[in-house]
Amino acid sequence: MAAALSRALKLPGKKGSELGEYDPLTQADSEDESEEDDLVLNYPRNGLSRDAFHSGGSAKLRGGRSGRLVAAGDEAQEDEDDWRERLTSKSQQDRDDVKGGQYWSPSRDDREQLGGSGLRVHGTDEEEKRMRRKNTVRASFFLLPLVCAMLLVLLCAFLIPCQKGALAKRLQWERALGDAGGVTPPALALWDVNGDSVNDVLLSVSELTNDTHPTQGNKIYSAVVLCGASGQLLWRKVMWEPVMYIQCGLKISTKPLPVCLLIGKSTIMAVNGTTGENLWSVLLRNIESQAVLVPDLQGDSIPDLLIATLPADESLDLSLTLISGLTGAILGHSVSFNLTGQGKLIGPLLHETQLGAPYILFGLGNVVAISLRDIFRRATGKLPMTAALRRKDPGWEGMKKTNSSSFIHIVRGSDRVDFLLPLVAGFGTSHNNLDTVSNLNSSKSDLVLVYGFSKISLLRQKDVHKQWTFNSALIRSQPTPGHFNDDGILDLFFQHSANGIMKAQVVDGANGHLVWTAQFACPHLVLETAAISTSTGQSVFVFWASEPIREERNITKATVAPGVAAAEPVIRKLFLLHPAYPTILLELASTTDTAVAAAVSYEERQKDATYITVSSRPTPDSAPGARIVKSMRLRAAIAKGQIVPLGQSNKTGTDLKPDMFELNMFYGHLFFKQQ
């Protein structure tokens, strides 16, 4: 009450319009009225009291309490002013906060100019339309990249796999062409001639004719090209003699024109691989080898060719002929060499020494070498145009027996040579190509030598000395280089047969030690093994055989009554060996056809490989059989392959039974790549 009286005494006397005159002397308080005074002072927040609404009342109420009510009203007025100031400051702070954000709020001066209102001022219709357009543009710039990203994801997730799936289905096909042709392997080459990134199949075919007066005997010879993706016939070129070799990859111009060579016994013809149109041809006699790609000898920036001819008589005068890769013209004349020895023709093969000197390896039973410089000089009477071709290797020249001799004897002895090949991955499937990259890799490698059908030796590239020799039984086919272990050195897979048993073996390329072997019933065919590089860094080996022999008693059983066994159809099986699981094989296919040729094509986009086989299919009656060309995707064949155990491990001597889930996971994630 003292606080209220103090405030009342401090207030100046003033006359209210409704409460009457304020008299501080009439403000007598009592202790019993404190509560009521508090209620009176706190109740009216708008400066009015209850007595202002009544005209009557006691003088004591109007007089004694009027001052008190006026004081309460003045106090309420002061509180209201304080409240308004706080409200105004709070509103100003809120507007400042909003102004710092997305919306703008006018200042106090702006409000006074606009009428003193504290309400938010909205923009005009033009400003609102401009803001809406601005927001629309912002939203468009945000949504457009988002929509493009979503379309790209959908394209990658759905459309591209569908195209790959359609291509994968087309890569498996089978086609019959001409007559069976016995077990003689036909000319076979793989090259992309139609530009669809899938290697096409080029094949020599012979067909029987019904002509009563045939001009070329009773057969028609031709070279055909099948689309690698679908097996469709792209073009056919009729030849007047059988085609012995087909080679592709020769570049005779700056344009990416696929050029292929069709080589017969007396003709070499260069054709456009896309259309089969003749580009040039040359006539020779008694052609005995494929064409060898040699560096440019004339200075026209086009690689040239070398080919070997051998007369039918026993004079043993082997001739080497140089041919222009651009025009097909013979460079000079053929160079003849009188060779001593007997056996099949070895080479010719281009080899480049460590000093960069080119030499040609060839022979009959033995292997000799002669520099390309000397061959060109003897054929034309001139030296090659480039300094690199004029170069000789003193180390190789020192191996000559006499100074007058032009031959360098590489292999000479009582055992005749049967195979000579460079130690290069994929050589077995691309040795007939004429592209520069493949030939450059092949010409700078170590050499694998098979002689006497029972020995394998590795010749070092630097000095042509034997690094190791492995003795074996009768070797039936050319060894296949591939990575069996993980030492980075190519190993050798080969087969040999004796007494109706075929034995497959792998020899370590580093030291010549045997690292894997398995026995099979003889499949009655000779076909080169394919080594295919994989994503694991090792190679898989794909080969034909019959049933594997797991026990010694089966060996005797397999050799009994060979005449009876020959009367029954021989089932041949295609096996796949991966070095990670040497105790098992995957059976990819089985057939009674006789496979006579095979090749491997890589699919970079699919990370897959296609296995092409050419087989002779017999018929139940006396009618001639058909030659079957079949394309098989390896990853699809692996997914459906049958696991064939081989028995004990070569290293531990214990039975290894890999878990099926582990095998499925391993082969399911196996991819193939280019050599």
Secondary structure, DSSP 8 states (H G I E B T S, - for coil): -HHHHHHHHHS---EETTTEE--GGG----GGGHHHHHHHHHS-SSS--GGGG-S---HIIIIITHHHHHHHHHHHHHHHHHHHHHHHHHHHHHHHHHHTTTS----HHHHHHTTS--S-----HHHHHHHHHHHHHHHHHHHHHHHHHHHHHHIIIIIHHHHHHHHHHHT-EEEEEEE--TT----EEEE--SSSSS-EEEEEEEEE---SS-SSTTEEEEEEEE-TTT--EEEEEEESS---EEEEEE--SSS---EEEEE-SSEEEEEETTT--EEEEEE-SSB-S--EEE--SSSSSS-EEEEEE--SSS--EEEEEEE-TTT--B-S--EEEE----SSEEEEEEEE-TT--EEEEEEESSEEEEEHHHHHHHHHSS--SSTTTT---HHHHTT-SSSS---EEEE-SSS-EEEEEE--TTHHHHTT---HHHHHHHHTS-EEEEETTTEEEEE-TTT--EEEEEE-S-B-S--EEE--SSSSS-EEEEEEEETTEEEEEEE-TTT--EEEEEEEE--S-----EEEEBTTSSEEEEEEE--B--SHHHHHHHHS-HHHHHHS---EEEEEE-TTSTTEEEEEEEESSEEEEEEEEEETTTTEEEEEEEEEE--SSSS--EEEEEEEEHHHHHHT-EEEE--B-TTT-SB----HHHHHHHHHT--B---
